Amino acid sequence: MENVIREEPMPQEWKPSKQEALSRWEINIQFMSRGCVIRVGCRTIPFSSTEEALAELQKYFDAPHEMQEAWNNQLS
C-alpha cells in the first residue's frame, strides 16, 4: 500500500461580523483647532485634518475587524 499523506484542513480563525466588530468599541471624535482626535476604545489617534480622519473612519466602517487589527499592530 502506498503511504498517503492527508492534510488536515486548517481551522479558520473566528472573525466577528461587521456589526459585532463595530459594536465592540465606542468611538469618540474631538475636534481641535487643527484636525481632530479620534478615540476608538482605549486607543487615541490624532489626525492633522478632518479629511484624513474621515477617510480612516470610512475604512473602519467598511472593514472594522481588519482596521482594529491594523491599529492594534501599529499602536502596540
Number of C-alpha atoms within 10 A of each C-alpha: 3 4 5 6 6 6 6 6 6 6 6 6 6 6 10 12 12 16 11 12 18 18 11 15 14 10 15 12 14 10 14 13 7 10 15 20 19 19 16 16 12 9 14 14 14 16 18 13 15 15 12 14 19 14 10 15 16 12 13 17 14 13 15 22 20 15 17 19 11 12 14 11 9 8 10 7
